């Protein structure tokens, strides 16, 4: 992934946006419009 390689070459912070399909089950997940306090860690939790 070119973005990860470029980020690793930088000395400071680097922002990378990862777009994940809404049907993918990637956890922990923050639901759309939610904050970090709304993080879902259980794949059985419905949004």
C-alpha positions in Angstrom: 0.0 0.0 0.0 1.7 3.2 -1.2 0.1 5.4 1.5 1.4 3.2 4.3 4.9 3.3 2.8 4.8 7.1 2.4 3.5 7.5 6.0 6.4 5.4 7.4 8.9 7.6 5.6 7.6 10.7 7.4 9.0 11.9 10.8 5.8 13.4 12.1 2.1 12.5 12.2 0.4 11.3 9.0 -3.3 10.9 8.3 -4.5 8.0 6.2 -8.2 7.5 5.4 -9.2 3.8 5.1 -12.5 3.3 3.3 -14.3 0.1 4.4 -17.3 -1.4 2.7 -20.4 -1.1 5.0 -20.9 -4.8 4.8 -17.4 -5.6 6.0 -17.0 -6.7 9.6 -14.0 -4.8 10.8 -13.7 -4.3 14.5 -13.4 -2.1 16.6 -15.6 0.2 14.5 -17.0 3.7 15.1 -20.5 3.9 13.5 -21.2 6.8 11.0 -21.8 10.0 12.9 -20.6 8.5 16.2 -17.8 9.4 18.5 -15.0 7.3 20.0 -17.4 6.6 23.0 -19.7 4.8 20.5 -17.1 2.3 19.4 -18.4 -1.1 18.6 -16.3 -4.1 19.6 -18.8 -6.9 19.3 -19.8 -8.0 15.8 -23.3 -8.9 17.1 -24.0 -5.3 18.1 -26.4 -3.6 15.6 -26.0 0.0 14.5 
